[in-house]
Amino acid sequence: MKKLNLIDCTLRDGGYYNNWHFSEKLIQNYFNTMKNLNILNLEVGFITLEDGVGITGNIDKNFFKKFKIDNKINCGVMINAKEIFNNPKEICKYKSNKLFKKIPKKINFIRFACHHDEILPLLRFLKIKKLNQKIFINIMQVSGISKNHLLKISKISNESRINCIYIADSFGCLSQSKTREIIKNIKSQFNLNVGIHAHDNLGFALKNSITAIKNGVNWIDATVMGMGRGAGNLKTEDIIKFLNFSIEKRKQLNLFISRYFRELKNKYKWGKNRYYKFAAKSRIHPTYIQEILSNKIYGKNEYDKILSFLKKLNTKKFNPYNLLNLKYFINNNHGQIKGLNKVDLQKNVLVVGPSKLINYHKKYCINLIKDKNNISILALNKSNFISDKLIDYRLACHPHRLYSDISFHLKNKNKLILPAKFLNKKILKNLKNKKKHLINYGIVIKKVIKSPYKVFRNYCHIEKPLVILYLFSLLEKFKVKNIIFVGFKGFTKDNPFQDNTQEYLNFFKNKNPNVKMRILGPTSYKI
């Protein structure tokens, strides 16, 4: 039997919860602890062409200058194969060369994370590409790949320079019998190493990993406390217990956990729950669940409703701007709601955002509103941190948010500006009692060259169905002169769901240099 190898990938997979913002102190203690445990294969992060992530989200050559790492430790990185493709069949040599140049010399192994249609072209490319590191192929969403395609991948891998084929249970839906079947198929065509990366959506991460070991898998992934995307992974503390690590070594890991990871677990709350279980059984990408649970714009009473719609769509890949497919809502209802002629904006505008207002904000707003004739108050979605009586208009444009907030809008008496043609008959019927309060400002989801939005008479082009873009197009259309933003706290650097609000603020400011803009803190945004 081949030697069993354990890879701890906490610094890589765990980063999906804190945007890879691990402290240097934690990272150094992590290296020390893993050395003492004799876990010598560590996947320390990603290498990527993207930015905006923490220290392990994009490993560079300076990473190894910051830490003392024992020479016995083998450090690896993951590269998302999609970054080097122009399309599923064509690899971009420019992007691949740029990525490969970023790989530090101290990296011992590279794992390419691939969807099924990316694997064969990547294998052909790697066959002629000279990389000095061990190469692992991570087959994502392996539960959905046909037997014939898996056999073909395994056979071609056997003829290439791949050191290990990894099966990644991306949806966390594998059973023990399915795990055995997949491993058997791979090993029938591939003579080298096979590994498993188990997710815990159904609570089967440990059982599936043990099943894999008993069926010839010799590479196993784990993370400290299971910290990883969605419901998380096989726990390092569980697998070392199964592998009969000494009590002393297990105590060292528990001490490290107590010092750093219990606090992280309390903050980010990863782990299995009924929503991840539903996602696993419905083949819904777990990041949808992670965002729904992490983002406060979604209320607990909305979770089941959102999931029931996700189940009807193809959500195997995560699209952060499309929790529900926009096509589901499009109905071409031929402008049953009139246009923008009823909107009357003052040149001074106060915009109330999604973050809860502190007392300072409320007092500031009240003082501004005393002279109500000179200012218009706009609220985004269902922001309700000041009295509805003071709000002139509400704005909403994302079909999913409109659906999720339907109960709120039915009860609320504010005038609502929304893209009417994006709504189906069912939603319009629910809003029929509000018709006198509805104002249509249409949107077309379209990427405009060098511009996230473009203004037309009764509609706008916006690159994503985000209310902030909808707002900016409206403000530009009505040529406002003074804008004050309140309730825009923004995201901390460790939040994995960063957005483009800062970029859009900068764009609007540069395009409208005569408009005075102010944002009340505390906020992560700058004007």
Order of alpha helices (4+ residues) and beta strands (2+ residues): beta-alpha-alpha-alpha-beta-alpha-beta-beta-beta-alpha-beta-alpha-beta-alpha-beta-alpha-beta-alpha-beta-alpha-alpha-alpha-alpha-alpha-alpha-beta-alpha-beta-beta-alpha-alpha-beta-alpha-beta-beta-beta-beta-alpha-beta-alpha-beta
